[in-house]
Amino acid sequence: MRRPYWIAAGTVAALFVVDRLSRSLAFARPSRHLIGSLLRSEPTTNVGVALGIPIPGFAMYVLLIVLISIVGALGWAAFRKHQLLAWWASLLVFTGAISNLLDRLHYGYVRDFLQFSFWPTTANFGDWMVTVGAILLLISSLRPPPRET
């Protein structure tokens, strides 16, 4: 594996650790402002999927496993084709989704706590990894493929 791919994998692994630790810390402390009125820690539970949309239990797990599998396949294809941006993007989506799935399996819900003043819902770092990764996947899909040398 070339060096940029190791850097991407290591960075995303570090983000996974930050995500898991931040959830535990947020739920161990009361609500509080983190950055003035811009960002608040507001621990909440999310029994639905994205934006709290409710989906029955079994269907939700099937949907999550299918989506995680698709993103994993996209990531593997990006790695094999040396598409670094798509690799980063799929790692972010995959890692955020796995972290949320771990919460759901362990607690029966996802632990959210980041409440931005400009955003309508409470989220966590895993949610933001999925969001940023999805945007990067879209950008990478619009870029021309790298030239074969």
C-alpha positions in Angstrom: 0.0 0.0 0.0 1.4 3.4 -0.9 2.1 5.9 1.8 -0.9 8.2 1.2 -3.2 5.2 1.7 -1.6 4.4 5.0 -1.9 8.0 6.1 -5.6 7.9 5.2 -6.2 4.7 7.0 -4.3 5.9 10.1 -6.2 9.2 10.1 -9.5 7.6 9.9 -8.6 5.1 12.6 -7.7 8.0 14.9 -11.0 9.7 14.0 -12.8 6.4 15.0 -11.1 6.5 18.4 -12.0 10.2 18.9 -15.6 9.4 17.9 -15.9 6.5 20.4 -14.2 8.4 23.3 -16.2 11.6 22.6 -19.5 9.8 22.9 -18.5 8.3 26.2 -17.3 11.6 27.6 -20.3 13.5 26.4 -22.7 11.1 28.1 -20.7 11.1 31.3 -21.1 14.9 31.7 -24.1 17.3 31.7 -25.1 19.4 28.7 -22.8 22.4 28.2 -21.6 25.0 25.7 -18.4 24.0 23.9 -17.9 26.9 21.5 -20.0 29.9 22.6 -23.4 29.6 21.1 -22.1 27.9 18.0 -21.6 24.4 19.4 -23.2 22.7 22.4 -22.8 19.2 23.9 -26.4 18.0 24.3 -26.4 14.2 24.9 -29.4 12.6 23.2 -30.4 9.1 22.0 -31.4 8.4 18.4 -33.4 5.2 17.9 -34.0 6.1 14.2 -31.6 6.3 11.3 -30.3 9.5 9.7 -32.1 12.6 11.1 -34.0 10.3 13.5 -36.1 8.8 10.7 -37.8 5.7 12.3 -37.3 2.3 10.6 -38.3 -1.0 12.3 -35.5 -2.8 14.1 -34.8 -5.7 11.7 -35.2 -3.6 8.6 -32.8 -1.1 10.0 -30.0 -3.6 10.6 -30.5 -5.1 7.1 -30.3 -1.6 5.6 -27.2 -0.7 7.6 -25.4 -3.9 6.7 -26.2 -3.6 3.0 -25.1 0.1 3.0 -21.9 -0.7 4.9 -21.2 -3.5 2.4 -21.7 -1.3 -0.6 -19.4 1.4 0.9 -16.8 -1.2 1.7 -16.9 -2.5 -1.9 -16.6 1.1 -3.2 -13.6 1.6 -0.9 -11.9 -1.5 -2.1 -12.5 -0.6 -5.7 -11.1 2.9 -5.1 -8.0 1.4 -3.4 -7.4 -1.0 -6.3 -7.8 1.8 -8.9 -5.5 4.1 -6.9 -8.3 6.7 -6.4 -7.1 8.4 -3.2 -10.0 10.8 -2.7 -12.6 8.0 -3.2 -10.5 5.8 -0.8 -10.6 8.6 1.9 -14.3 9.2 1.4 -15.3 5.6 1.6 -13.1 5.1 4.7 -14.9 8.0 6.4 -18.3 6.7 5.5 -17.5 3.2 6.5 -15.9 4.2 9.8 -18.7 6.5 10.8 -21.3 3.9 9.9 -19.5 1.1 11.8 -19.2 3.4 14.9 -22.9 4.1 14.8 -23.7 0.4 14.3 -21.6 -0.4 17.3 -23.7 2.0 19.4 -26.9 0.5 18.0 -25.8 -3.0 18.8 -24.6 -2.2 22.3 -27.1 0.4 23.5 -30.1 -0.2 21.1 -29.7 3.5 19.9 -27.0 5.8 18.7 -25.5 8.3 21.1 -25.6 11.8 19.6 -24.4 14.9 21.4 -23.1 17.6 19.0 -25.7 20.4 18.5 -24.6 23.1 16.1 -26.7 26.3 16.2 -27.0 26.2 12.4 -28.0 22.5 12.1 -31.5 21.1 12.9 -30.4 17.8 14.5 -28.0 16.6 17.1 -25.2 14.4 15.7 -21.9 12.8 16.7 -18.4 12.6 15.0 -19.5 9.4 13.3 -22.4 11.2 11.6 -20.1 13.9 10.4 -17.6 11.4 9.1 -20.5 9.8 7.1 -21.6 13.3 5.9 -18.2 14.5 4.9 -17.3 11.1 3.3 -20.5 11.1 1.2 -19.8 14.7 0.0 -16.2 13.6 -0.9 -17.6 10.5 -2.7 -19.8 12.7 -4.8 -16.9 15.0 -5.6 -14.7 12.0 -6.5 -17.4 10.6 -8.8 -17.5 13.9 -10.7 -13.7 14.0 -11.3 -12.2 12.3 -14.4 -10.5 9.0 -13.7 -6.8 9.0 -13.3 -4.8 8.3 -16.4 -3.2 4.9 -16.8 0.6 5.1 -17.0 
